[in-house]
Amino acid sequence: MKLRLFAASSALLAASLFAAAGIATAGSIKGKVTFTGDAPQRRTIQMSADPKCEEANPDGRTGDLFIVNDGGAFQNVFVYVKEGQGDTKAEPPAEPAIIDQQGCMYEPHVLGVVVGQTVEIRNSDATLHNVHALPENSKQFNNAMPMKGMTIKKRFTSPEVMVRLKCDVHPWMSAYVGVLDHPHFAVTGADGSFEIENLPAGTYTVEAWHEKAGTQTQKVTVSDDAPAAADFSFAPKT
């Protein structure tokens, strides 16, 4: 009996110490985004206006607007916690988010950052690009990047879903940046899956955003013992 009381007291003490230190276990949200029905056909990009772009894509290049892979896996969907965070604001990560101009395309096409996080924009092409950001809640910028290997660093100062980036030199180039005041977001990969980690237990509104397919939301309850599931399915607009 004394041993059991000691074990229980130790567990309570450990819980108290963790709570006092602000340490808590965290849950996650896992899911998959799919597209059902016939997806819009990906168009071949005409790059003949810039020989360097054609040279970088000898086999041609299709656009990143609608990428639907095997089984309807929907790529480049931004999934994030829209509500349920409370008033807690996250410090921006020390490491920068990277956007590269490679093969006369933006890589990645969709990404997320935290307010105040450094966004490092690179030019890996031997041709002129310019990065024209069009936020509504932060200061816009429009910077020429004429040299291969050139980098610029920018920050967004307010949350916004989404910020569009474009190149005025190459009109087919575009990218989207989700700017949040917390780090709970993800972008679907080639298999359509995503995971949002390190969420305290609670109920959240999660939104899936795509530049043409639109948005969907759902309520998700997160616990500490198992990942919560959140699947989304988009279809052609009628």
Secondary structure by P-SEA (a helix, b strand, c coil): caaaaaaaaaaaaaaaaaaaacbbbbbbccbbbbbccccccbbbbbccccaaaaaacccbbbbccccccccccccbbbbbbcccccccccccccbbbbbbbccccccccccccccccbbbbbbcccbbbbbbbbbcccbbbbbbbccccbbbbbbbcccccbbbbbbccccccbbbbbbbccccccccccccccccccccbbbbbbbbbbccccbbbbbbbbcccbbbbbbbbbcccc
